[in-house]
Amino acid sequence: PRGEDEMAQLGKSFNYMAQSLSNQIAEYDELSQLQQRFVSDVSHELRTPLTTIRMAEEIIYDERDTMSPLVARSAELLHSQVDRFEKMLADLLEISRHDSNTAQLDAEDTDFKELVRKVVDADKVLAKKLGVKVTIKPTTQRCVAHIDSRRIERVLRNFLVNAIEHAEGKPVQIEIASTEQVTSVRVRDFGVGMTPETAARVFDRFFRADPARTRTTGGTGLGLSIAAEDVALHNGRIEAHGELGQGSAFMVSVSRKPGMTVTEPALLLWE
Ligand code: ADP
């Protein structure tokens, strides 16, 4: 009967499609492995010459008071660009560590209130320079969680520096809260904000909402993607929300006890 023939035919084309799809996936896997190796090899190769450049550059930079204005300006330019280069390379190395699954979690009980204070303190100079007042909302809750403080500090620093840089001189507010299971930190600014489409993509690698602007401030578009990977290592949650012209909010939530996955954040992302 015809029906059976058709079924057989359909089955064949289905098999064919499935095979071709799985070939494509294999090819893609191979390509992305190649790409990962490339990133890793290149960043490791660049480390040695960059260290030498840094050393030589610092010697020149320290002598800039003795130079003609033009040479002194060049020394300063060199200094800031080597800084930027080092930051980018550190980001690339971190990414290849994540890709090769060699990123390790070094977790211990950490007081988030102290951690947040430390991060705010470290970025005081930048905030002052851009005329941004950073406040931490006081809480009486206990906010100790089992985290890799180096990684979560990096996440928070990323949120804060981004907030300060996009705040347009308006205040930045940080809020910390805990439930029995979860601790959340939210960094909120009232500056340029972002569209929902942008908010959905900020954790993608190399994503920059405004490449022209970040080119001058030296962003790589890698910071938040590394933050997302750091939070994923914790089985935590990272979220972004914004409204154009109204500001943005970024939040990280982690489990307070080891080995648990976050289900419900301890704060609302946007209200
Ligand atoms: P970059 O190193 O370029 O800052 P990030 O990964 O930290 O990269 O951020 C990605 C992009 O998300 C930024 O280029 C910026 O356009 C956007 N972004 C991040 N934080 C904010 C914020 N608070 N307000 C507006 N845009 C932001």
Boltz pocket constraint, residues with backbone or C-beta under 6 A from the ligand:
constraints:
  - pocket:
      binder: B
      contacts: [[A, 158], [A, 159], [A, 162], [A, 163], [A, 166], [A, 189], [A, 192], [A, 193], [A, 194], [A, 202], [A, 204], [A, 207], [A, 208], [A, 209], [A, 210], [A, 214], [A, 218], [A, 219], [A, 220], [A, 221], [A, 222], [A, 223], [A, 224], [A, 225], [A, 247], [A, 248]]
      max_distance: 6.0
